[in-house]
Amino acid sequence: MDKTLIVSFKGPYAKANAMLTLLDDLKDIKEDIIQDEIKRLYRNKLFRIEYYKGDKKYLLTSKGKKYLKKYTMEGLTIKDKRHHGKWTIVFFDIPENIKKDRNAFRSRLKILGFYELQRSVFICPYICEKEIDFLIDYYDIRKYTRLAIVEKIDNELHLKKIFNLI
């Protein structure tokens, strides 16, 4: 019987990135280590096992979903904090009916180290497209959000002072 791990993600980029990372990470791991980890997660009630037409399926419990969300958001940081002479600008117009997601997205940008140019325009001196894509997919706000990587901005000297680049 084939063993299958089914994982669901909110956005297309998150799914592709996670699948590539997962495949790369699993290629050198022995099966008994994976089985031990599955048992540990089951004991902690992070997922449940269901059988469907003879196949075993692992489904996240609500506790598992909360754990996964917390783990992925807490671990999110900008890995390359070198200024390459370019600026990442995120701007958005997220509707009032998803205000909670808008505020959470704004808060996460600040936690990542972005500077608020205007209420819905944020900037940072690092190229962090993958991290922003993750956030956009996580909050499912792609149609309301734009990302730009620019080489020059008129108040660059002021921004470099803010980010301690001079």
N, C-alpha and C positions, 0 to 999 in steps of 0.2 A: 504494500500500500504506500502510495506517495505521501510524503509529509509536506504540508502546505502551511505557510504563515500568511495570514491575510491582515493587511494593515490599511486603514483608510485615512486619507488626508483631505483637507479642505480645498486646497488649490492645486493647479497643475504643476507649478514649479516646486512646491513643497514635496509633492509625491515623487517627482523625478529625482530631485536631489536626495531624498531619503532612500529611495530604492538603490541608487548608485552607491551611496555611502554604506548602506546595509550589505549589499553584495560584496563590496570591497572588504568590509570589516569581518564578514562571516567566512571568507574563503579559507582562512588559516585556523579556524576554531574547530576543535574536535567535537563530535556529536555529543559525547557524554557531558561536556561542559555546558552545551546548550540545553540539554535535558535537565541538568541540575538547576540552571537558571530558570527554566520554565516552571519547575517544581516550586522554587522559592517564590516566584511571582504568584503562582496559584495559592500557596499557603498564605500569602499576604492579601489575598482576595482582590488582586488587581485585574484578573480576568477569570472567565469561567469557560468550561469545556462543554461543548454541545456536539452531538452526533447527528449527522444529516446524511442519509443514504449510505451509511457505512463509513463515511469520512469523519474524522475528528476535526472540529473547528474550535479555535481559541478566540473568544470574544471579550473585549474590554468591558469591565464592569464600570459603573459610574465612578467608583473610587479610582479605578485604573485610568479613566479619562481625565479625572482631576489631577492625578499624579503626573500623567503625561504632559498635560498643559503646563503645570507648574514647572516641571523639569525643563521643558523646552524653552519657556520664557525666561526662567532664572539663568539658564546657561547662555543666553544670547548676549554676545559681546562683539565689538568690532575687533577683529583679530589683527589686522594690519594697521597700526596707528602711525604710519609714516605719511607725511605730506608729500604727495607726488606732484605738487603744483596744480592740482585740480580740486574742485569743490563738488561735493554731493549736495544737491538741493532737492528737498521733498516738498511738494505742495499739494494741497488737497482741498476739496469742497465736498465734505461728507454731510449728507442730509440730516436734518434734525431728528428724524424718526430712528436713526441709529446713533444717537448722541453718545450713548455709553461706549460704543466702539470707537467713536471719534476721540473722545476724551482719553480712553485707554491708549489709543495709537499715539496721540500727542504726548502722553506721559512716557510711553516707551521710547519715543524719539529723544526725549530729554534724558532719560536714564542712559541711553546709548552715547550721550554726549553731544547731541545736536544743539545748536543755538537757534532760538526762535527769532527770526527776522520780522515776521508778522504772525498774526494769530494762526494762520494755516500755511506758513512757509518756514521751513527749517533748513539749516545748513550745517555742514561739518567738513573739515578739511581732509577727510579720508575717503578713499574709494571703498564703499561698503554696500554695493548693489545687492549682493546675496542676502545680507542681513535685512535690508529694507524689503526685498522680495518676500522673505519669510514673514515679516510683520504684515505686509499687505495681504498675503495669502491667509495668514492666521486670522485676521479680522475680516477677511472677505470683502475688501474695499478697493479692489483693483480699478473698477470703473470710475472711482471718485479721486484717484490718486495719480500723481505724475512724479517721475523721478528724472532729474537732469544731472549730468556730470559736466561741469563747465571749467574752462581754463582761467577765466578772468571775471572778476566782479568789481564794480566801481568802489566799494568800500573795503577792499581787500586788506589794506593796512590795519584798519580798525578790527577786522575779523581775525587777522593774525595775532593781534594783541590779546584778544579774547581767548584764543586757543593756545596762547603762550608759544607761538611759533617764531617770535622775534624778541 
